[in-house]
Amino acid sequence: MLLVLFTLGANAAAQLPKDAPGYNPRNTNFEEPEAWKEARDIPLPPYPVDESLIEIYVSPVATNKYFIDGATLVPGGDGVVRYVLVVKTSGGATNVSFEGIHCAERSWKHYASGRGDKTWSKSQSVRQDWRQIENKPLNPVHAILSRTLFCPLGYPIASADEGRNALRLGKHPSAN
């Protein structure tokens, strides 16, 4: 009887729902997940150049053009995909930012802003907090990057090439 209960319990544990805290399909030992820690001392990437910009589609009503610098795309070992976002406004201004998306938490962070002299200005402490990704009708860029391109099925892309391929295709092959 004890063996039957143990077997039933093991089968129930093996069928955790995907949205259960700590769910990880690669965790076959049913261990408690470690508390997440962001990588320290994130280096600033090279300033973007036009040749490596890949345009992303945001919405039919967007007046700005959005680009990811494919050369700066880095999936980190901490579950964060870091990239440079370039936004070209309809008025001719260009905004450059170095950001990251924490796939498991569906949150994003701003690390630095680009200056006109092609250097970086690190974010002040107020802007270094992780913010929840919301699908805002007027600016859905982080939701698109997270759901459609860099975090298919809630997991980060495995390589920069995988991310660049998703950018070129307009969506990750395993995205819904």
N, C-alpha and C positions, 0 to 999 in steps of 0.2 A: 504494500500500500504506500509506504514511504517513497519507494522508487517511482511509483505512478505520479504522486504529487510533485516530486522533484522534476520529473520529465515535463509535466504540465506547466510548471513554473518556468522552466527553461524555455519552453516553446512560447509562452506568453511574453517573456523578456525579449525573445528574438524577433517578435513582431511589434516592436514599439512603433507608434505612429511617427511619421516623418517630422511632425511639428512638436514632438516631445522634447523637453529640455535635454540637451546632451546627445540627441540622436546623431549618430554618425554611422553610415553603412559600412565603413571600414573598421569600426570598433567591434571586432568579433569576440573580444574577451569580456565584454560588458563591463568595462572599467568606467569609473567616474571620470568625466572629462576634466582636464585641467582648466583652471581659471585662465581666461584669455589675457594675454599681455601683448601690447603693441611693441613692435621693434623700436629700439632706441636709436637716436642719432641718425635719422633718415637723411641721407645726403641729397642736396638739391640737384636736380638733373641739369643737363646742358639746356641752354635757352633754345626754344623751338625754332626750326627753320621751315620755310614754306614747303620745301620738297618732301618733308616727312609728315605733313598734315593730312589726315584722313577725315573727310567730312562725314558727319553723322546726321541722319534725318531725325528731326525732333517733332515737328507737327506741320500740318498744312497751313496753319496760320502764323507760324513763326516768321518774324521779320529779320531775326539775326541768323547768322550762319555759325554752326558749331563744328569744331574740329578737335580731334585727338592727335597729339604728336605721337605717331607710332614708334618713334625711336626712344621715347621716354616711358613707354608702357612696361611696368614691372609688377608681376604678381609676387608678393612677398611671402615668406615662410610663416608670417603671422596671420595669414588669411586676408590681408589687405592688398587690393590692386591699386597701385599708384600710377598716375598719368599726368600729363599736362593737357589742360583744356584751353583751347583758344576760341574766343567768341568774337566774331566780326559783326558789328552792328550795322544796321542799314544806314546810319549816319556817318559811317566811315571810321568809327573808333574800333580799336582792337583791345580786348581784355584777355590777359594771360594768367592762368592760375595753375599751381601745382597742388593736386588733390589726391585723396585716397578714398576708396570704398571698402568698408568692412562688410564682406558678403554675408557672414553668418548673422550679423545684427541688423543688416539693411540700414547702415548709417554711413555718413560721409564726413570728411574732414578737409579743411583748407590748410595747407602747409605754408604756401608762399604765393605772392603776387608778382607778376612780371612788371618791370619798369620800362619806360620808354627807351632807356639806354641799354636794353637787353641784359639786365641784371635782375636778381631776385631780391625781394623784400620779404623776410620771414614774417609769418603771421604773429600778431600780438597774442597774448595769452587768452584774451576774450574769444578770439576766433579759432582757437586750437581745440575746442571741445568737439566731440563727435555729435553730429546732428542726425536725427531720424530722416530717412528719405521719404518724401511725400510726393505723390503724383500730382503736382500742381498743374492746372490747365495752362497757365501762362509760361511756366518754366519747368517742364518735365524732364530736363536733361539728366539729372541724377537717377531718376527712376528708370529711364531708358538704359543708361549705362549699367545699372545694377541688374535689372530684370532681363534685359534683352541681349546685352553684350558681354559683360565681365563676370557675372555671377550666375551662370546657368544652373538651374535647380538648387540655388542657394549656396553653391560652392564656387570658390574663385577659379578663374582660368588657371591652367597648369603652366602655361608659358606665354611669353610675349607674342610668339608667332601665332598661338591659338587666338589671342586677343586681336591681333592685327587682321587675322583671317575673318573673325566675327565682324570687325569694323568694315572690311571690304564687302562682306556679304550683306551687311545691314542688320544682321542678327546672328546670334550663336546658333550653330546647327541643332543643339539640344534645347534651345529656348522654346517656350510654348508659342 
